[in-house]
């Protein structure tokens, strides 16, 4: 009985650990901004992530049709731009707020695709939490407009990334994500080279960038793929609504970004939405899909 309960909780813990690792990696990545800028940091993170996953999955072992190749290019380019725009937003707005704004993209996709009334309850609760996390009614003017616009553009890319990811969902997740990240690297690395130049070749920066890529990509993707085998798809999707809450907490502890009372309340709303979704979701486990692997 205890073993059975643990097996039910394990995929939820895997998602939580994945989201935490992703947030820690991003927090560490922000420390590279003074050295290589947000563009250079994006190039290191995405470039090394692609190399790690290419080595891990060796996607050339699987055949790829022309139609799937086109879908992979769209999926990967959107993934690269999403990372680039998000890192650019982090230059001027807090980590937790940037994630909250960006998260409106997948939430919008979920709103349009959901059909069960109970799912809208948790979705509305998550939206409420995100709304509280954003200082819309108390000091929004203090947020840098350029940073907010970059985060909103990243939200659009995240929504498109989910849509394009579903078109390659019939492929093995390791196959599609490894190739998608390769396209993402081809998309964003030139921007990093243009901005940071030879600074990207510094051994210490390269080693730090490799660590960021491992924490931000290899670990979260492995955990998420494990969770997707046991967790219902809708539960997994709304469980990732913990990302703004985890980002805000990591911003507090690692980046000294303090939260207001309303933002703490937002964390509770988002966590309640995540718990509610796991309680009411159906127990049928979906197949792994590239659209569910969050970067």
C-alpha positions in Angstrom: 0.0 0.0 0.0 2.8 2.4 0.9 4.7 1.4 -2.2 1.6 2.1 -4.3 1.1 5.6 -2.8 4.8 6.4 -3.4 4.5 5.3 -7.1 1.5 7.8 -7.4 3.5 10.6 -5.8 6.7 9.9 -7.7 5.7 11.6 -11.0 4.5 14.7 -9.1 7.9 14.9 -7.3 9.6 14.5 -10.6 7.8 17.5 -12.1 8.5 19.6 -9.0 12.2 18.6 -9.1 12.3 19.4 -12.8 10.8 22.9 -12.3 13.2 23.5 -9.5 16.2 22.5 -11.5 15.1 24.7 -14.4 14.7 27.7 -12.0 18.1 27.1 -10.4 19.7 26.9 -13.8 18.1 30.1 -14.9 19.1 31.9 -11.6 22.7 30.8 -12.1 22.6 31.8 -15.8 21.7 35.4 -14.8 25.1 35.6 -13.2 26.6 35.4 -16.6 24.8 38.5 -17.8 27.6 40.9 -16.7 30.2 38.8 -18.5 28.5 37.9 -21.9 25.1 39.6 -21.7 21.7 37.9 -22.1 22.4 37.0 -25.7 25.7 35.3 -24.9 24.1 33.5 -22.0 21.3 32.2 -24.2 23.8 31.0 -26.7 25.8 29.1 -24.1 22.7 27.6 -22.4 20.9 26.5 -25.7 24.1 25.5 -27.5 25.4 23.3 -24.7 21.9 21.9 -24.1 21.7 20.8 -27.7 25.1 19.1 -27.5 24.2 17.3 -24.3 20.9 16.0 -25.7 22.5 15.0 -29.1 25.1 13.0 -27.2 22.4 11.5 -24.9 19.8 10.5 -27.6 21.8 10.3 -30.9 18.7 11.3 -32.9 20.3 10.3 -36.2 19.4 6.7 -35.3 15.7 7.4 -36.2 14.4 8.1 -39.7 12.8 11.6 -40.3 10.3 12.4 -43.0 10.4 15.7 -44.9 7.2 16.8 -43.2 8.5 16.0 -39.8 11.8 17.8 -40.6 9.8 21.0 -41.4 7.8 20.6 -38.2 11.1 20.2 -36.2 12.5 23.4 -37.7 9.4 25.4 -36.7 9.4 23.8 -33.3 13.1 24.4 -32.7 13.2 27.9 -34.0 10.3 28.9 -31.7 12.1 27.2 -28.8 15.2 29.2 -29.5 13.4 32.5 -29.8 11.4 31.8 -26.6 14.7 31.3 -24.6 16.3 34.3 -26.2 13.4 36.7 -25.5 13.0 35.4 -22.0 16.6 35.9 -21.1 16.4 39.4 -22.5 13.5 40.2 -20.3 15.5 39.0 -17.2 17.9 42.0 -17.7 15.4 44.5 -16.3 12.5 42.7 -14.6 12.5 40.1 -11.7 12.8 36.4 -12.4 9.4 35.5 -10.9 7.5 38.3 -12.7 9.2 37.4 -16.0 8.1 33.7 -15.6 4.6 34.8 -14.7 4.2 36.9 -17.8 5.7 34.2 -20.0 3.4 31.6 -18.5 0.4 33.4 -20.0 1.3 31.7 -23.3 0.8 28.1 -22.3 -2.2 29.1 -20.1 -3.8 30.7 -23.2 -3.3 27.4 -25.1 -4.7 25.4 -22.2 -7.8 27.7 -22.1 -8.5 27.2 -25.8 -7.9 23.4 -25.7 -9.6 22.4 -22.5 -13.1 20.9 -22.5 -13.8 19.6 -19.0 -15.4 22.2 -16.7 -13.4 21.2 -13.7 -10.2 22.0 -15.6 -11.3 25.6 -15.9 -11.6 25.9 -12.2 -7.9 25.1 -11.7 -7.0 27.1 -14.7 -8.9 30.2 -13.4 -7.2 29.7 -10.0 -3.8 29.6 -11.7 -4.6 32.7 -13.8 -5.7 34.4 -10.5 -2.3 33.5 -9.0 -0.5 34.8 -12.0 -2.5 38.0 -12.0 -1.5 38.6 -8.4 2.1 37.8 -9.1 2.1 40.6 -11.7 1.9 44.0 -10.0 -0.9 45.2 -12.3 -2.5 47.4 -9.7 0.3 48.4 -7.5 3.4 49.7 -9.2 3.3 48.3 -12.6 4.8 51.5 -13.8 8.0 50.5 -11.9 8.4 47.5 -14.2 10.6 48.2 -17.2 8.4 48.4 -20.3 11.0 46.9 -22.5 11.5 43.9 -20.2 7.7 43.3 -20.0 7.5 43.4 -23.8 10.3 40.8 -24.1 8.5 38.6 -21.6 5.2 38.9 -23.5 6.9 38.1 -26.8 8.4 35.0 -25.0 4.9 34.1 -23.9 3.7 34.1 -27.5 6.7 31.9 -28.5 5.9 29.5 -25.7 2.3 29.2 -26.9 3.5 28.6 -30.4 6.1 26.1 -29.1 3.4 24.0 -27.6 1.3 24.1 -30.8 4.3 23.2 -33.0 5.4 20.6 -30.4 2.2 18.7 -30.8 2.8 18.3 -34.5 5.9 16.2 -33.7 4.3 14.5 -30.7 4.2 11.2 -32.6 8.0 11.1 -32.5 10.0 9.9 -29.6 10.4 12.8 -27.2 14.2 12.4 -27.0 14.4 12.4 -30.8 12.2 15.5 -31.3 13.7 17.5 -28.4 17.3 16.8 -29.4 16.7 17.9 -33.0 14.6 20.8 -31.8 17.3 22.1 -29.5 19.8 21.7 -32.3 17.6 24.0 -34.5 17.2 26.3 -31.5 21.0 26.5 -31.1 21.4 27.3 -34.8 18.8 30.1 -34.4 20.2 31.8 -31.3 24.0 31.1 -31.1 24.8 33.6 -33.9 23.2 36.3 -31.8 25.4 35.4 -28.8 28.5 35.3 -31.0 27.6 38.7 -32.4 27.1 40.2 -29.0 29.7 38.5 -26.8 32.3 37.5 -29.4 35.5 35.9 -28.1 34.3 36.2 -24.4 32.3 33.0 -25.1 35.6 31.1 -25.5 36.8 31.9 -21.9 37.3 28.4 -20.3 35.6 29.5 -17.0 32.6 30.9 -18.9 32.3 27.8 -21.0 32.4 25.5 -18.0 29.8 27.6 -16.2 27.6 27.6 -19.3 27.9 23.8 -19.5 26.7 23.5 -15.9 23.8 25.9 -16.6 22.8 23.8 -19.6 22.9 20.5 -17.6 20.8 21.9 -14.8 18.4 23.8 -17.1 17.9 21.1 -19.7 19.4 17.7 -19.3 18.0 17.1 -15.7 14.6 18.7 -16.2 13.9 17.0 -19.5 14.9 13.6 -18.1 12.6 14.1 -15.1 9.7 15.3 -17.2 9.9 12.4 -19.6 9.8 10.1 -16.6 6.8 11.9 -15.2 5.0 11.9 -18.6 4.9 8.1 -18.6 2.9 8.0 -15.4 1.1 11.3 -15.1 -2.1 12.3 -17.1 -1.4 15.0 -19.7 -3.7 17.7 -18.3 -2.3 17.1 -14.8 1.2 17.5 -16.1 0.3 20.6 -18.0 -1.3 22.4 -15.1 1.4 21.1 -12.7 3.9 23.2 -14.5 2.0 26.2 -13.3 4.3 25.9 -10.3 7.0 27.5 -12.4 6.1 31.1 -11.6 5.9 30.2 -7.9 9.2 28.3 -7.8 10.9 31.1 -9.9 9.7 33.7 -7.4 11.0 31.7 -4.4 14.4 31.1 -6.2 14.5 34.8 -7.0 14.1 35.6 -3.3 16.7 33.1 -2.1 19.3 33.2 -4.9 18.8 36.7 -6.4 17.5 38.7 -3.4 14.3 39.6 -5.2 11.8 40.2 -2.5 8.0 39.5 -2.8 5.0 41.5 -1.7 2.1 40.1 0.3 -0.1 39.8 -2.8 2.7 37.9 -4.6 2.9 35.4 -1.7 -0.8 34.9 -2.0 -0.3 34.3 -5.7 2.1 31.4 -4.9 -0.6 29.8 -2.8 -3.2 30.1 -5.6 -0.8 28.5 -8.2 0.1 25.7 -5.8 -3.6 25.0 -5.1 -4.3 24.9 -8.9 -1.4 22.4 -9.3 -2.7 20.2 -6.4 -6.3 20.4 -7.6 -5.3 19.3 -11.1 -3.5 16.3 -9.8 -6.5 15.3 -7.7 -9.2 15.6 -10.4 -7.2 14.5 -13.5 -8.0 11.2 -15.1 -5.6 8.3 -14.4 -4.9 7.5 -18.0 -1.3 8.2 -18.8 -0.5 9.8 -22.2 2.4 9.1 -24.5 5.4 11.4 -24.3 5.1 14.4 -26.5 7.7 17.1 -27.4 5.1 19.8 -26.6 5.1 18.7 -23.0 8.8 19.0 -22.4 9.2 22.4 -20.9 12.4 24.3 -21.4 
